[in-house]
Amino acid sequence: MPNNTPRPNDSANYSERVKKTISNMEAAEEAMKSAEGKELASIKEKNARRENSLSDLSNEKDKKRN
């Protein structure tokens, strides 16, 4: 059975993670133009999770500042 324990976030990679997440969201927005049905719903769900991730990353960065 694979080990699925989360790895600690490396704050040095913060900006890289944000850029990658935004890039993925933009690519998904483009893909939504030609998607339909289950594929469209899946893309929308993934982008919602990405938005949550960006919010969490922002909160994480704010906590480290204080």
ZINORDA-V367340 format. One record per run of one state. SS is the DSSP state (2 for helix, 1 for strand, 0 for the rest). FROM is the first residue (numbers start at 1). TO is the last residue. If there is no record, write none. Layout:
# ZINORDA-V367340
ss = <SS & SS>
from = <FROM & FROM>
to = <TO & TO>
This chain:
# ZINORDA-V367340
ss = <0 & 2 & 0 & 2 & 0>
from = <1 & 11 & 33 & 38 & 66>
to = <10 & 32 & 37 & 65 & 66>
